[in-house]
Amino acid sequence: MLDCETPKGQEAIAQELDVKNILAEKLGVKITTPQNKTKHDDGFIYREEKLIGVCEIKTRDYWSRDAKTPFTLERFLSDGRGYMITGWKLEWLQKQSKNNNIYSYIFLNIPRDKCIVKFRVTNRMGEFFVHHKIENSESYYSVNDYKGKTWRDNAYIPFEGNESHIEIIKYG
């Protein structure tokens, strides 16, 4: 069974749809949903029917799922390591930017603070805007905790040094 087909996966997809709707209203864009369940991105971004970007959408309730430490905007802004995302996702966004001559983004929903952090990841040539560090570290394999943890290359994107490529979008 694919992760997206589990109850936790369905919950994550519902949260992703909520974020897409908020972004449509706040930014005047439409974000498509991939028809292929094994696609690596969460959608392509259109403005007035023109393809302008590709994105990854995440919702974070916890900074640490084990300790149940809340994920807050304040914590993201002040933590030196920054937001963690699987490293190959940045590579995928970069590849899509190069192949399609579009920008790439990460939209990080922080429901506790009713905001979305918009990261401008790459330009249309796939050159990174955001400074990040790749570290081999342990993280959960997927949204489904029962699958356990794995060691992999994770990207850490700090706020400090990336301020000009990060926007906070408030909602609610």
LORO-855538 format. One line per field, with one value per atom (N, C-alpha, C, CB): atom name; x, y, z. Coordinates in nm, 3 decimals. Glycine has a CB too. Layout:
N
atom = c(CA, ...) .
c1 = c(X, ...) .
c2 = c(Y, ...) .
c3 = c(Z, ...) .
REM end
This chain:
172
atom = c(N, CA, C, CB, N, CA, C, CB, N, CA, C, CB, N, CA, C, CB, N, CA, C, CB, N, CA, C, CB, N, CA, C, CB, N, CA, C, CB, N, CA, C, CB, N, CA, C, CB, N, CA, C, CB, N, CA, C, CB, N, CA, C, CB, N, CA, C, CB, N, CA, C, CB, N, CA, C, CB, N, CA, C, CB, N, CA, C, CB, N, CA, C, CB, N, CA, C, CB, N, CA, C, CB, N, CA, C, CB, N, CA, C, CB, N, CA, C, CB, N, CA, C, CB, N, CA, C, CB, N, CA, C, CB, N, CA, C, CB, N, CA, C, CB, N, CA, C, CB, N, CA, C, CB, N, CA, C, CB, N, CA, C, CB, N, CA, C, CB, N, CA, C, CB, N, CA, C, CB, N, CA, C, CB, N, CA, C, CB, N, CA, C, CB, N, CA, C, CB, N, CA, C, CB, N, CA, C, CB, N, CA, C, CB, N, CA, C, CB, N, CA, C, CB, N, CA, C, CB, N, CA, C, CB, N, CA, C, CB, N, CA, C, CB, N, CA, C, CB, N, CA, C, CB, N, CA, C, CB, N, CA, C, CB, N, CA, C, CB, N, CA, C, CB, N, CA, C, CB, N, CA, C, CB, N, CA, C, CB, N, CA, C, CB, N, CA, C, CB, N, CA, C, CB, N, CA, C, CB, N, CA, C, CB, N, CA, C, CB, N, CA, C, CB, N, CA, C, CB, N, CA, C, CB, N, CA, C, CB, N, CA, C, CB, N, CA, C, CB, N, CA, C, CB, N, CA, C, CB, N, CA, C, CB, N, CA, C, CB, N, CA, C, CB, N, CA, C, CB, N, CA, C, CB, N, CA, C, CB, N, CA, C, CB, N, CA, C, CB, N, CA, C, CB, N, CA, C, CB, N, CA, C, CB, N, CA, C, CB, N, CA, C, CB, N, CA, C, CB, N, CA, C, CB, N, CA, C, CB, N, CA, C, CB, N, CA, C, CB, N, CA, C, CB, N, CA, C, CB, N, CA, C, CB, N, CA, C, CB, N, CA, C, CB, N, CA, C, CB, N, CA, C, CB, N, CA, C, CB, N, CA, C, CB, N, CA, C, CB, N, CA, C, CB, N, CA, C, CB, N, CA, C, CB, N, CA, C, CB, N, CA, C, CB, N, CA, C, CB, N, CA, C, CB, N, CA, C, CB, N, CA, C, CB, N, CA, C, CB, N, CA, C, CB, N, CA, C, CB, N, CA, C, CB, N, CA, C, CB, N, CA, C, CB, N, CA, C, CB, N, CA, C, CB, N, CA, C, CB, N, CA, C, CB, N, CA, C, CB, N, CA, C, CB, N, CA, C, CB, N, CA, C, CB, N, CA, C, CB, N, CA, C, CB, N, CA, C, CB, N, CA, C, CB, N, CA, C, CB, N, CA, C, CB, N, CA, C, CB, N, CA, C, CB, N, CA, C, CB, N, CA, C, CB, N, CA, C, CB, N, CA, C, CB, N, CA, C, CB, N, CA, C, CB, N, CA, C, CB, N, CA, C, CB, N, CA, C, CB, N, CA, C, CB, N, CA, C, CB, N, CA, C, CB, N, CA, C, CB, N, CA, C, CB, N, CA, C, CB, N, CA, C, CB, N, CA, C, CB, N, CA, C, CB, N, CA, C, CB, N, CA, C, CB, N, CA, C, CB, N, CA, C, CB, N, CA, C, CB, N, CA, C, CB, N, CA, C, CB, N, CA, C, CB, N, CA, C, CB, N, CA, C, CB, N, CA, C, CB, N, CA, C, CB, N, CA, C, CB, N, CA, C, CB, N, CA, C, CB, N, CA, C, CB, N, CA, C, CB, N, CA, C, CB, N, CA, C, CB, N, CA, C, CB, N, CA, C, CB, N, CA, C, CB, N, CA, C, CB) .
c1 = c(0.085, 0.000, 0.089, -0.096, 0.057, 0.131, 0.100, 0.096, 0.196, 0.175, 0.050, 0.297, 0.025, -0.090, -0.224, -0.081, -0.223, -0.347, -0.382, -0.337, -0.295, -0.322, -0.404, -0.189, -0.465, -0.538, -0.451, -0.596, -0.327, -0.236, -0.202, -0.106, -0.186, -0.158, -0.275, -0.125, -0.396, -0.515, -0.529, -0.641, -0.494, -0.496, -0.395, -0.464, -0.277, -0.175, -0.221, -0.041, -0.287, -0.338, -0.447, -0.392, -0.533, -0.637, -0.574, -0.732, -0.468, -0.399, -0.334, -0.292, -0.278, -0.216, -0.320, -0.151, -0.438, -0.545, -0.586, -0.667, -0.593, -0.623, -0.519, -0.629, -0.392, -0.284, -0.297, -0.145, -0.325, -0.343, -0.455, -0.374, -0.564, -0.676, -0.639, -0.797, -0.565, -0.519, -0.427, -0.446, -0.334, -0.241, -0.313, -0.133, -0.415, -0.493, -0.555, -0.603, -0.610, -0.673, -0.570, -0.755, -0.463, -0.365, -0.272, -0.283, -0.235, -0.136, -0.194, -0.029, -0.321, -0.383, -0.326, -0.366, -0.301, -0.246, -0.335, -0.102, -0.310, -0.374, -0.262, -0.468, -0.275, -0.175, -0.242, -0.113, -0.189, -0.246, -0.207, -0.200, -0.281, -0.250, -0.205, -0.374, -0.085, -0.040, -0.138, 0.100, -0.164, -0.254, -0.184, -0.308, -0.053, 0.027, 0.063, 0.156, 0.020, 0.041, 0.187, -0.036, 0.273, 0.414, 0.497, 0.470, 0.433, 0.506, 0.583, 0.410, 0.693, 0.778, 0.743, 0.920, 0.662, 0.626, 0.477, 0.657, 0.435, 0.295, 0.212, 0.286, 0.276, 0.197, 0.273, 0.079, 0.214, 0.265, 0.179, 0.264, 0.242, 0.177, 0.149, 0.265, 0.025, -0.018, -0.073, -0.125, -0.045, -0.109, -0.163, -0.008, -0.295, -0.362, -0.327, -0.325, -0.336, -0.312, -0.167, -0.397, -0.076, 0.066, 0.141, 0.129, 0.218, 0.298, 0.411, 0.356, 0.415, 0.518, 0.604, 0.452, 0.562, 0.641, 0.600, 0.631, 0.683, 0.659, 0.679, 0.756, 0.608, 0.619, 0.608, 0.513, 0.658, 0.644, 0.566, 0.786, 0.465, 0.382, 0.392, 0.235, 0.422, 0.431, 0.354, 0.579, 0.298, 0.238, 0.315, 0.084, 0.353, 0.430, 0.359, 0.574, 0.317, 0.258, 0.364, 0.150, 0.469, 0.571, 0.711, 0.564, 0.789, 0.932, 0.998, 0.998, 0.957, 1.001, 0.877, 1.098, 0.853, 0.738, 0.753, 0.717, 0.877, 0.898, 0.864, 1.043, 0.915, 0.894, 0.763, 1.011, 0.695, 0.572, 0.595, 0.462, 0.716, 0.750, 0.678, 0.905, 0.600, 0.524, 0.614, 0.432, 0.571, 0.639, 0.575, 0.628, 0.654, 0.604, 0.688, 0.605, 0.630, 0.703, 0.822, 0.610, 0.801, 0.910, 1.028, 0.860, 0.998, 1.105, 1.180, 1.047, 1.107, 1.171, 1.262, 1.066, 1.211, 1.287, 1.413, 1.200, 1.411, 1.524, 1.618, 1.472, 1.574, 1.658, 1.765, 1.572, 1.889, 2.001, 2.003, 2.127, 1.954, 1.955, 1.848, 1.936, 1.730, 1.622, 1.528, 1.679, 1.453, 1.353, 1.422, 1.250, 1.381, 1.438, 1.342, 1.471, 1.397, 1.321, 1.415, 1.265, 1.360, 1.442, 1.523, 1.352, 1.651, 1.742, 1.707, 1.879, 1.665, 1.636, 1.517, 1.610, 1.432, 1.321, 1.372, 1.225, 1.480, 1.540, 1.598, 1.649, 1.660, 1.715, 1.603, 1.793, 1.490, 1.377, 1.322, 1.267, 1.306, 1.257, 1.354, 1.238, 1.483, 1.584, 1.573, 1.725, 1.557, 1.545, 1.422, 1.538, 1.310, 1.188, 1.204, 1.069, 1.274, 1.301, 1.380, 1.377, 1.487, 1.571, 1.493, 1.693, 1.422, 1.352, 1.236, 1.300, 1.171, 1.051, 1.068, 0.939, 1.190, 1.217, 1.119, 1.210, 1.105, 1.011, 1.080, 0.883, 1.022, 1.072, 1.024, 1.024, 1.093, 1.046, 1.032, 1.142, 0.939, 0.902, 0.876, 0.777, 0.891, 0.839, 0.741, 0.954, 0.623, 0.524, 0.510, 0.387, 0.548, 0.545, 0.431, 0.680, 0.329, 0.215, 0.244, 0.087, 0.224, 0.238, 0.101, 0.352, 0.015, -0.123, -0.135, -0.198, -0.043, -0.047, -0.042, 0.070, 0.031, 0.045, -0.034, 0.191, -0.114, -0.196, -0.115, -0.314, -0.007, 0.076, 0.141, 0.184, 0.181, 0.253, 0.385, 0.170, 0.494, 0.626, 0.651, 0.739, 0.673, 0.699, 0.850, 0.619, 0.913, 1.056, 1.069, 1.128, 1.141, 1.178, 1.303, 1.201, 1.292, 1.401, 1.499, 1.344, 1.449, 1.539, 1.481, 1.565, 1.570, 1.525, 1.491, 1.634, 1.459, 1.414, 1.524, 1.359, 1.649, 1.758, 1.799, 1.878, 1.728, 1.758, 1.868, 1.796, 1.907, 2.009, 1.940, 2.083, 2.000, 1.938, 1.939, 2.008, 1.822, 1.811, 1.847, 1.668, 1.786, 1.801, 1.935, 1.685, 1.998, 2.118, 2.070, 2.214, 2.129, 2.089, 2.211, 1.974, 2.196, 2.303, 2.245, 2.366, 2.318, 2.276, 2.352, 2.302, 2.278, 2.338, 2.272, 2.323, 2.350, 2.293, 2.242, 2.398, 2.110, 2.051, 1.930, 2.011, 1.887, 1.774, 1.643, 1.790, 1.547, 1.414, 1.313, 1.403, 1.186, 1.083, 1.080, 0.946, 1.057, 1.054, 0.944, 1.032, 0.829, 0.715, 0.621, 0.639, 0.507, 0.404, 0.352, 0.288, 0.371, 0.325, 0.432, 0.289, 0.417, 0.517, 0.549, 0.471, 0.450, 0.473, 0.581, 0.343, 0.614, 0.721, 0.859, 0.707, 0.861, 0.988, 1.071, 1.067, 1.197, 1.290, 1.394, 1.359, 1.460, 1.566, 1.674, 1.510, 1.792, 1.902, 1.905, 2.040, 1.908, 1.914, 1.970, 1.773, 2.000, 2.047, 1.928, 2.122, 1.928, 1.824, 1.881, 1.764, 1.799, 1.839, 1.785, 1.787, 1.867, 1.828, 1.834, 1.921, 1.720, 1.710, 1.685, 1.595, 1.788, 1.769, 1.703, 1.904, 1.640, 1.584, 1.697, 1.486, 1.790, 1.902, 1.984, 1.991, 2.004, 2.077, 1.988, 2.179, 1.862, 1.766, 1.647, 1.716, 1.657, 1.543, 1.482, 1.585, 1.565, 1.513, 1.443, 1.625, 1.453, 1.391, 1.279, 1.496, 1.242, 1.136, 1.031, 1.193, 0.906, 0.792, 0.697, 0.718, 0.640, 0.542, 0.404, 0.570, 0.318, 0.182, 0.087, 0.148, 0.020, -0.075, -0.212, -0.083, -0.285, -0.421, -0.507, -0.425, -0.637, -0.730, -0.740, -0.690) .
c2 = c(-0.118, 0.000, 0.125, 0.000, 0.219, 0.345, 0.428, 0.423, 0.511, 0.596, 0.683, 0.685, 0.733, 0.821, 0.749, 0.882, 0.617, 0.541, 0.504, 0.416, 0.533, 0.503, 0.617, 0.481, 0.595, 0.705, 0.828, 0.657, 0.809, 0.923, 0.990, 0.877, 0.910, 0.963, 1.045, 0.851, 0.995, 1.068, 1.200, 0.982, 1.199, 1.322, 1.423, 1.290, 1.376, 1.464, 1.522, 1.388, 1.443, 1.491, 1.596, 1.373, 1.576, 1.674, 1.806, 1.620, 1.798, 1.920, 1.989, 1.887, 1.911, 1.966, 2.041, 1.853, 1.985, 2.050, 2.181, 1.957, 2.183, 2.306, 2.414, 2.280, 2.375, 2.470, 2.521, 2.403, 2.433, 2.474, 2.578, 2.352, 2.557, 2.651, 2.786, 2.592, 2.784, 2.908, 2.984, 2.879, 2.912, 2.976, 3.032, 2.878, 2.961, 3.010, 3.145, 2.908, 3.155, 3.279, 3.390, 3.254, 3.357, 3.459, 3.503, 3.407, 3.411, 3.441, 3.449, 3.337, 3.416, 3.421, 3.318, 3.557, 3.198, 3.091, 2.967, 3.057, 2.875, 2.744, 2.641, 2.718, 2.547, 2.440, 2.309, 2.437, 2.243, 2.116, 2.005, 2.082, 1.898, 1.779, 1.670, 1.732, 1.613, 1.507, 1.390, 1.457, 1.340, 1.225, 1.095, 1.215, 1.094, 0.977, 0.981, 0.972, 0.883, 0.882, 0.870, 0.769, 0.831, 0.817, 0.936, 0.689, 1.046, 1.166, 1.221, 1.274, 1.288, 1.339, 1.480, 1.336, 1.552, 1.688, 1.689, 1.791, 1.798, 1.809, 1.889, 1.873, 1.945, 2.011, 2.115, 2.075, 2.150, 2.258, 2.382, 2.220, 2.497, 2.624, 2.700, 2.710, 2.744, 2.819, 2.955, 2.741, 3.055, 3.185, 3.221, 3.296, 3.241, 3.272, 3.169, 3.413, 3.042, 2.929, 2.912, 2.945, 2.995, 2.984, 2.912, 3.124, 2.809, 2.735, 2.826, 2.605, 2.848, 2.936, 2.867, 3.057, 2.751, 2.690, 2.547, 2.771, 2.486, 2.353, 2.363, 2.245, 2.279, 2.294, 2.163, 2.388, 2.171, 2.067, 2.133, 2.009, 2.066, 2.121, 2.029, 2.138, 2.086, 2.010, 2.081, 1.990, 2.004, 2.057, 1.998, 2.022, 2.083, 2.036, 2.075, 2.094, 1.973, 1.993, 1.987, 1.889, 1.907, 1.885, 1.914, 1.742, 1.977, 1.993, 1.856, 2.101, 1.788, 1.651, 1.566, 1.643, 1.471, 1.384, 1.294, 1.300, 1.255, 1.168, 1.239, 1.120, 1.362, 1.437, 1.516, 1.532, 1.517, 1.595, 1.744, 1.543, 1.790, 1.932, 2.005, 1.954, 2.108, 2.177, 2.245, 2.280, 2.242, 2.316, 2.454, 2.242, 2.556, 2.693, 2.778, 2.751, 2.888, 2.981, 3.038, 3.095, 3.071, 3.125, 3.027, 3.155, 2.900, 2.800, 2.793, 2.662, 2.795, 2.792, 2.915, 2.786, 3.032, 3.155, 3.160, 3.275, 3.096, 3.108, 2.987, 3.129, 2.873, 2.753, 2.763, 2.625, 2.746, 2.759, 2.658, 2.750, 2.537, 2.434, 2.460, 2.295, 2.502, 2.535, 2.421, 2.585, 2.439, 2.342, 2.224, 2.408, 2.103, 1.982, 1.924, 1.877, 1.889, 1.822, 1.719, 1.925, 1.611, 1.509, 1.572, 1.394, 1.547, 1.611, 1.589, 1.563, 1.469, 1.444, 1.524, 1.297, 1.575, 1.659, 1.790, 1.689, 1.844, 1.964, 1.934, 2.021, 1.819, 1.779, 1.766, 1.646, 1.709, 1.692, 1.828, 1.608, 1.919, 2.053, 2.122, 2.138, 2.108, 2.167, 2.112, 2.141, 1.983, 1.918, 1.969, 1.764, 1.982, 2.030, 2.175, 2.019, 2.256, 2.394, 2.399, 2.469, 2.321, 2.317, 2.267, 2.227, 2.158, 2.095, 2.178, 1.961, 2.254, 2.328, 2.479, 2.292, 2.527, 2.670, 2.743, 2.728, 2.689, 2.744, 2.754, 2.656, 2.831, 2.844, 2.724, 2.977, 2.699, 2.595, 2.651, 2.474, 2.593, 2.642, 2.526, 2.732, 2.557, 2.472, 2.559, 2.416, 2.504, 2.571, 2.489, 2.587, 2.548, 2.482, 2.538, 2.498, 2.458, 2.499, 2.476, 2.423, 2.580, 2.569, 2.601, 2.668, 2.500, 2.524, 2.588, 2.396, 2.558, 2.614, 2.767, 2.560, 2.822, 2.967, 3.025, 3.003, 2.938, 2.980, 3.061, 3.062, 2.996, 3.059, 2.953, 3.148, 2.999, 2.916, 2.986, 2.892, 2.912, 2.965, 2.929, 2.908, 3.031, 3.012, 3.025, 3.116, 2.917, 2.917, 2.925, 2.788, 3.023, 3.024, 2.938, 3.172, 2.821, 2.723, 2.746, 2.582, 2.747, 2.766, 2.867, 2.632, 2.920, 3.004, 2.914, 3.109, 2.974, 2.897, 2.811, 2.989, 2.839, 2.757, 2.649, 2.845, 2.642, 2.541, 2.580, 2.416, 2.706, 2.753, 2.782, 2.882, 2.732, 2.747, 2.892, 2.660, 2.938, 3.063, 3.038, 3.124, 2.933, 2.907, 2.838, 2.821, 2.888, 2.822, 2.709, 2.923, 2.595, 2.480, 2.391, 2.399, 2.304, 2.211, 2.070, 2.241, 1.980, 1.840, 1.763, 1.779, 1.690, 1.606, 1.469, 1.671, 1.366, 1.233, 1.226, 1.119, 1.216, 1.215, 1.123, 1.357, 1.089, 0.998, 1.076, 0.916, 1.027, 1.087, 0.977, 1.205, 1.009, 0.910, 0.882, 0.959, 0.758, 0.715, 0.789, 0.563, 0.807, 0.871, 0.927, 0.771, 0.973, 1.023, 0.910, 1.086, 0.787, 0.670, 0.626, 0.555, 0.668, 0.640, 0.492, 0.694, 0.406, 0.262, 0.208, 0.186, 0.280, 0.236, 0.264, 0.306, 0.335, 0.358, 0.470, 0.232, 0.468, 0.573, 0.517, 0.635, 0.609, 0.571, 0.679, 0.551, 0.641, 0.737, 0.776, 0.677, 0.906, 0.954, 1.095, 0.950, 1.141, 1.278, 1.372, 1.298, 1.454, 1.552, 1.691, 1.539, 1.778, 1.917, 2.000, 1.971, 2.090, 2.183, 2.324, 2.169, 2.393, 2.528, 2.625, 2.537, 2.699, 2.794, 2.923, 2.826, 2.992, 3.123, 3.223, 3.171, 3.221, 3.315, 3.292, 3.301, 3.398, 3.390, 3.367, 3.281, 3.331, 3.307, 3.403, 3.164, 3.506, 3.595, 3.648, 3.711, 3.680, 3.739, 3.636, 3.805, 3.508, 3.403, 3.331, 3.302, 3.388, 3.330, 3.434, 3.274, 3.393, 3.483, 3.410, 3.524, 3.483, 3.429, 3.473, 3.476, 3.377, 3.403, 3.367, 3.324, 3.466, 3.443, 3.410, 3.567, 3.325, 3.292, 3.274, 3.164, 3.265, 3.240, 3.354, 3.122) .
c3 = c(0.000, 0.000, 0.000, 0.123, -0.087, -0.092, 0.032, -0.220, 0.074, 0.191, 0.177, 0.215, 0.055, 0.033, 0.048, -0.104, 0.052, 0.063, 0.206, -0.020, 0.301, 0.441, 0.503, 0.520, 0.621, 0.686, 0.710, 0.819, 0.756, 0.777, 0.644, 0.847, 0.541, 0.408, 0.355, 0.312, 0.375, 0.332, 0.408, 0.352, 0.536, 0.616, 0.560, 0.766, 0.525, 0.468, 0.334, 0.450, 0.253, 0.124, 0.145, 0.041, 0.245, 0.276, 0.320, 0.385, 0.403, 0.446, 0.327, 0.553, 0.236, 0.115, 0.031, 0.032, 0.017, -0.058, 0.008, -0.069, 0.142, 0.214, 0.183, 0.367, 0.183, 0.153, 0.010, 0.174, -0.084, -0.223, -0.235, -0.313, -0.162, -0.166, -0.105, -0.092, 0.005, 0.067, -0.028, 0.202, -0.091, -0.184, -0.306, -0.227, -0.353, -0.467, -0.433, -0.506, -0.312, -0.268, -0.242, -0.141, -0.172, -0.131, -0.243, -0.016, -0.333, -0.436, -0.577, -0.433, -0.591, -0.723, -0.820, -0.781, -0.769, -0.852, -0.844, -0.808, -0.933, -0.927, -0.919, -1.052, -0.828, -0.814, -0.848, -0.668, -0.951, -0.995, -0.898, -1.137, -0.902, -0.824, -0.921, -0.739, -0.899, -0.991, -0.993, -0.950, -1.112, -1.125, -1.087, -1.268, -1.103, -1.070, -0.921, -1.158, -0.846, -0.701, -0.661, -0.640, -0.754, -0.721, -0.767, -0.782, -0.809, -0.850, -0.730, -0.908, -0.758, -0.650, -0.606, -0.693, -0.683, -0.643, -0.608, -0.756, -0.547, -0.506, -0.606, -0.370, -0.706, -0.808, -0.887, -0.747, -1.000, -1.082, -1.055, -1.233, -1.059, -1.026, -1.156, -0.930, -1.168, -1.286, -1.243, -1.366, -1.326, -1.310, -1.448, -1.256, -1.453, -1.579, -1.687, -1.627, -1.651, -1.742, -1.786, -1.865, -1.733, -1.769, -1.657, -1.796, -1.695, -1.599, -1.549, -1.662, -1.416, -1.359, -1.253, -1.298, -1.203, -1.098, -1.066, -0.974, -0.983, -0.930, -0.779, -0.995, -0.703, -0.558, -0.482, -0.509, -0.362, -0.260, -0.147, -0.211, -0.095, 0.013, 0.133, -0.032, 0.248, 0.372, 0.481, 0.414, 0.573, 0.695, 0.811, 0.704, 0.904, 1.020, 1.149, 1.017, 1.222, 1.354, 1.463, 1.381, 1.437, 1.540, 1.488, 1.592, 1.573, 1.545, 1.562, 1.640, 1.670, 1.696, 1.717, 1.819, 1.627, 1.642, 1.763, 1.517, 1.796, 1.912, 2.043, 1.916, 2.059, 2.182, 2.181, 2.205, 2.066, 2.048, 2.073, 2.144, 2.037, 2.047, 1.935, 2.038, 1.967, 1.863, 1.760, 1.927, 1.636, 1.530, 1.528, 1.389, 1.553, 1.554, 1.460, 1.696, 1.415, 1.331, 1.408, 1.284, 1.534, 1.617, 1.623, 1.760, 1.640, 1.646, 1.513, 1.681, 1.401, 1.271, 1.253, 1.159, 1.288, 1.268, 1.354, 1.299, 1.470, 1.562, 1.563, 1.700, 1.512, 1.516, 1.407, 1.496, 1.445, 1.352, 1.239, 1.425, 1.266, 1.160, 1.057, 1.220, 1.102, 1.010, 0.981, 0.884, 0.875, 0.832, 0.764, 0.737, 0.801, 0.742, 0.639, 0.853, 0.523, 0.419, 0.354, 0.313, 0.307, 0.241, 0.128, 0.187, 0.127, 0.032, -0.114, 0.056, -0.150, -0.291, -0.340, -0.313, -0.248, -0.291, -0.351, -0.174, -0.293, -0.351, -0.488, -0.258, -0.501, -0.631, -0.735, -0.619, -0.695, -0.786, -0.829, -0.719, -0.732, -0.766, -0.861, -0.637, -0.835, -0.921, -1.063, -0.863, -1.075, -1.206, -1.281, -1.190, -1.210, -1.274, -1.320, -1.177, -1.242, -1.281, -1.411, -1.170, -1.416, -1.536, -1.658, -1.513, -1.640, -1.752, -1.806, -1.711, -1.718, -1.757, -1.759, -1.665, -1.727, -1.724, -1.631, -1.866, -1.508, -1.409, -1.274, -1.399, -1.186, -1.049, -0.967, -0.985, -0.856, -0.765, -0.624, -0.765, -0.552, -0.419, -0.323, -0.428, -0.196, -0.089, -0.013, 0.006, 0.014, 0.097, 0.225, 0.022, 0.335, 0.465, 0.549, 0.539, 0.569, 0.648, 0.797, 0.605, 0.876, 1.022, 1.081, 1.080, 1.095, 1.138, 1.276, 1.137, 1.365, 1.501, 1.496, 1.585, 1.400, 1.387, 1.270, 1.370, 1.205, 1.092, 0.990, 1.141, 0.944, 0.842, 0.754, 0.905, 0.637, 0.541, 0.512, 0.409, 0.526, 0.492, 0.346, 0.587, 0.265, 0.122, 0.099, 0.033, 0.057, 0.024, -0.128, 0.081, -0.178, -0.320, -0.328, -0.377, -0.388, -0.386, -0.500, -0.395, -0.625, -0.739, -0.837, -0.811, -0.920, -1.030, -1.149, -1.069, -1.261, -1.377, -1.440, -1.482, -1.407, -1.459, -1.360, -1.492, -1.247, -1.147, -1.050, -1.215, -1.051, -0.956, -0.823, -1.009, -0.715, -0.584, -0.536, -0.483, -0.490, -0.417, -0.271, -0.431, -0.214, -0.071, -0.043, -0.019, 0.061, 0.111, 0.200, 0.189, 0.184, 0.264, 0.287, 0.195, 0.384, 0.416, 0.410, 0.557, 0.346, 0.339, 0.447, 0.196, 0.529, 0.632, 0.628, 0.773, 0.650, 0.665, 0.808, 0.632, 0.822, 0.955, 0.956, 1.000, 1.076, 1.093, 1.095, 1.221, 1.020, 1.021, 0.989, 0.919, 1.013, 0.983, 0.834, 1.032, 0.800, 0.661, 0.584, 0.654, 0.650, 0.584, 0.691, 0.491, 0.646, 0.737, 0.827, 0.657, 0.784, 0.858, 0.957, 0.762, 1.082, 1.185, 1.199, 1.317, 1.175, 1.194, 1.100, 1.171, 0.995, 0.905, 0.962, 0.770, 1.074, 1.143, 1.083, 1.143, 1.121, 1.080, 0.985, 1.203, 0.918, 0.825, 0.827, 0.682, 0.789, 0.772, 0.625, 0.819, 0.599, 0.460, 0.459, 0.394, 0.340, 0.324, 0.335, 0.188, 0.439, 0.462, 0.440, 0.604, 0.385, 0.364, 0.480, 0.227, 0.529, 0.635, 0.577, 0.763, 0.584, 0.528, 0.644, 0.420, 0.686, 0.796, 0.748, 0.862, 0.839, 0.806, 0.786, 0.916, 0.882, 0.876, 0.749, 1.001, 0.675, 0.550, 0.429, 0.558, 0.454, 0.346, 0.351, 0.352, 0.433, 0.455, 0.326, 0.542, 0.227, 0.103, 0.014, 0.026, 0.049, -0.031, 0.044, -0.075, 0.158, 0.240, 0.267, 0.373, 0.251, 0.277, 0.372, 0.143, 0.466, 0.559, 0.511, 0.707, 0.485, 0.439, 0.552, 0.309, 0.609, 0.719, 0.662, 0.812, 0.734, 0.695, 0.820, 0.607, 0.800, 0.911, 1.000, 0.989) .
REM end
